[in-house]
């Protein structure tokens, strides 16, 4: 285990870890809390620590089976994450971390994740049938012959953590579905989102405190803008074929 990760586990700031109780990694896995579990009246975000970066783990795999994640060899949850689970931001010392992903139905993968002070780095696991490209494809080809069908994919997004006095907030939307593009409406604001590409739009007063996101005239997600902070929404297709959403806030809670 790296010294920086040990330090974060034993000496993490309380103000950045209200939802977590840090313990020795040799005794327990990383204590993670789903953002979905946060109450709708969750308090405004806290001051951003000057010596921590944040990592957030998201399971947007719309298949049966759990996602297991390790960060620098530390298991996040022995039981694995169910589909639709997203952790809050986990405060760690800024450096590169090796994140290992394993899904019961789709296999394994790994990615190096850089954490920077004042930034939230989100690692999103998803299902894809698109062929791998570049260096990732070369590495896979060395291990096994090319496979047809769905495989485990991942995307890493890095966004600024929102301070409690943020004046202007941004909504980021991403979709991990077979469609190349999906056209949403946030209240009356049209938002076109390409596959595996973030679309960022300003959060305006006209959207209200609890706006709905529409797709093809139907509500597919509800948002909470009661407290000002950047927000991140991930859409994916569930096993039932319906569009699912995961909502996250980019402030320190």
C-alpha positions in Angstrom: 0.0 0.0 0.0 1.4 3.5 -0.9 2.3 5.8 1.9 -0.1 8.5 0.6 -3.0 6.2 0.6 -2.2 5.0 4.2 -2.0 8.6 5.2 -5.4 9.4 3.7 -7.0 6.4 5.4 -5.7 7.2 8.9 -5.5 11.0 8.8 -8.2 12.1 6.3 -9.9 15.4 7.2 -13.2 15.1 9.0 -14.7 18.0 7.1 -14.1 16.2 3.8 -15.3 12.9 5.1 -18.7 13.4 6.8 -20.1 10.2 5.2 -17.0 8.1 5.9 -15.1 6.8 8.9 -11.6 6.0 7.8 -10.1 2.8 9.2 -7.0 0.7 8.5 -7.3 -0.9 5.1 -6.0 -4.2 6.4 -9.1 -4.4 8.6 -11.9 -3.1 6.4 -12.4 -2.1 2.8 -12.8 1.6 1.7 -16.0 2.8 3.5 -18.2 4.0 0.6 -21.6 5.7 0.6 -23.9 5.9 -2.4 -24.8 9.4 -3.6 -28.3 8.0 -4.1 -28.4 7.5 -0.3 -27.9 11.2 0.4 -31.1 12.9 1.6 -32.7 15.5 -0.7 -32.1 18.2 1.9 -28.4 17.4 2.2 -26.4 20.4 3.5 -24.5 22.8 1.3 -21.0 21.5 0.5 -18.0 22.2 2.7 -14.7 24.0 2.0 -12.4 22.2 -0.4 -9.3 20.8 1.3 -6.1 22.2 -0.2 -4.2 18.9 0.2 -6.6 16.4 -1.2 -7.9 15.2 -4.5 -11.1 13.1 -4.8 -12.0 9.9 -6.5 -15.5 8.8 -7.2 -16.5 5.3 -8.4 -19.6 4.6 -10.6 -21.2 1.4 -11.8 -23.1 2.1 -15.0 -23.0 -1.5 -16.2 -26.6 -2.4 -17.1 -26.1 -6.1 -16.7 -26.5 -8.6 -13.9 -23.5 -9.1 -11.7 -21.6 -6.8 -9.4 -18.6 -4.6 -10.0 -15.6 -5.0 -7.8 -13.1 -2.1 -7.5 -9.6 -1.8 -5.9 -7.7 1.4 -5.6 -3.9 0.8 -5.3 -4.7 -2.7 -4.1 -7.3 -1.7 -1.5 -10.7 -3.4 -2.1 -13.5 -0.8 -2.1 -16.2 -3.3 -1.2 -15.8 -7.1 -1.0 -19.5 -7.5 -2.0 -19.0 -5.3 -5.1 -21.2 -2.5 -6.3 -24.7 -3.0 -7.8 -25.7 -1.3 -11.0 -26.5 2.3 -10.5 -24.2 2.8 -7.5 -22.0 5.9 -7.2 -19.8 6.7 -4.2 -19.3 10.2 -2.9 -15.9 11.8 -3.5 -13.2 9.9 -1.5 -10.5 12.3 -0.4 -6.9 11.0 -1.1 -3.5 12.5 -1.4 -2.9 13.8 -5.0 -1.0 11.3 -7.1 -1.6 8.6 -9.6 -3.6 5.6 -8.4 -4.0 2.2 -10.1 -7.7 1.3 -10.3 -8.6 -2.3 -11.0 -12.2 -3.1 -12.2 -13.8 -6.5 -12.3 -17.4 -7.3 -13.3 -18.9 -10.7 -12.8 -20.3 -10.8 -16.3 -17.8 -8.7 -18.3 -14.4 -9.5 -17.0 -11.5 -7.3 -15.8 -9.8 -4.0 -16.6 -7.4 -1.5 -15.1 -6.7 2.2 -15.5 -4.3 4.6 -13.9 -6.2 7.5 -12.4 -4.5 10.9 -11.6 -5.9 12.8 -8.6 -5.2 16.5 -8.4 -6.0 18.9 -5.5 -9.4 20.5 -5.8 -10.5 18.1 -8.5 -13.1 15.2 -8.5 -12.0 12.4 -10.7 -14.9 10.1 -11.6 -14.2 6.5 -12.8 -17.3 5.2 -14.6 -17.6 1.5 -15.5 -20.0 0.6 -18.3 -20.8 -2.1 -20.9 -19.8 -1.7 -24.5 -19.6 -3.7 -27.7 -17.3 -1.2 -29.4 -13.8 -2.4 -30.3 -11.0 -1.1 -28.2 -8.7 1.5 -29.7 -5.1 2.6 -29.3 -2.8 1.3 -26.6 -5.6 -0.3 -24.7 -6.4 -2.5 -27.7 -2.8 -3.5 -28.1 -2.5 -4.5 -24.4 -5.7 -6.5 -24.6 -4.5 -8.3 -27.8 -1.4 -9.5 -26.1 -3.4 -11.2 -23.3 -6.2 -12.9 -25.3 -7.7 -13.2 -28.8 -10.3 -10.6 -29.8 -13.7 -11.4 -28.4 -17.1 -10.6 -29.8 -20.0 -9.3 -27.8 -20.1 -7.0 -24.7 -17.1 -6.1 -22.6 -16.2 -3.9 -19.7 -15.4 -0.3 -20.6 -14.5 2.6 -18.4 -14.3 6.4 -18.7 -12.4 8.8 -16.5 -13.8 12.4 -16.0 -12.0 15.1 -14.1 -14.0 18.1 -12.9 -13.4 20.9 -10.4 -14.8 20.4 -6.9 -17.5 23.0 -6.2 -16.7 25.4 -3.3 -19.6 26.3 -1.0 -19.7 29.9 -2.3 -19.8 28.9 -6.0 -21.7 31.5 -8.1 -22.2 29.7 -11.3 -22.9 25.9 -11.5 -22.6 23.5 -14.4 -24.6 20.3 -15.2 -22.6 17.6 -16.9 -24.5 14.8 -18.7 -23.1 11.6 -20.1 -24.7 8.5 -21.7 -23.3 5.0 -22.1 -25.9 3.3 -24.4 -25.6 1.8 -27.8 -27.0 5.0 -29.3 -24.5 7.4 -30.8 -26.5 10.4 -29.5 -29.5 11.0 -27.2 -31.5 14.2 -27.1 -32.7 15.2 -23.6 -34.5 18.2 -22.2 -33.7 19.6 -18.8 -37.1 21.3 -18.1 -37.2 23.2 -21.4 -33.5 23.3 -22.2 -32.5 20.9 -25.0 -29.3 18.9 -24.4 -27.8 16.5 -27.0 -25.4 14.0 -25.5 -23.0 11.9 -27.6 -22.0 8.4 -26.5 -19.2 8.4 -23.9 -18.8 12.2 -24.2 -19.7 14.7 -21.5 -22.1 17.6 -22.4 -21.9 20.5 -20.0 -24.6 23.1 -19.7 -25.0 26.0 -17.2 -27.5 25.5 -14.4 -29.9 28.4 -14.5 -32.5 29.8 -12.1 -35.2 29.1 -14.8 -34.6 25.4 -14.3 -35.9 25.6 -10.7 -34.8 23.7 -7.6 -36.0 20.2 -8.6 -36.0 20.0 -12.4 -36.9 16.8 -14.4 -34.9 15.5 -17.3 -37.0 14.3 -20.2 -36.3 11.8 -23.0 -38.8 11.3 -25.8 -41.3 13.2 -23.7 -41.0 11.0 -20.7 -39.3 11.8 -17.3 -36.1 9.8 -17.0 -34.4 11.5 -14.1 -35.1 14.0 -11.3 -32.4 16.5 -10.2 -31.9 18.5 -7.0 -30.6 22.0 -7.5 -31.6 23.2 -4.1 -28.0 23.8 -3.1 -25.7 25.4 -5.7 -23.0 23.0 -6.9 -21.8 21.4 -10.2 -23.7 18.2 -10.9 -23.0 15.1 -12.9 -25.6 12.8 -14.4 -24.8 9.4 -16.1 -27.4 7.6 -18.2 -27.1 3.9 -19.1 -29.4 1.2 -20.4 -30.7 -1.3 -17.8 -31.2 -5.0 -18.3 -34.9 -4.2 -19.0 -33.9 -1.9 -21.8 -35.1 1.2 -20.0 -32.9 4.3 -19.6 -31.5 4.6 -16.0 -29.7 7.6 -14.4 -27.2 8.2 -11.7 -27.0 11.7 -10.2 -24.0 13.1 -8.4 -22.9 16.4 -6.8 -19.4 17.8 -7.2 -19.1 19.5 -3.8 -17.4 18.1 -0.7 -20.1 16.5 1.5 
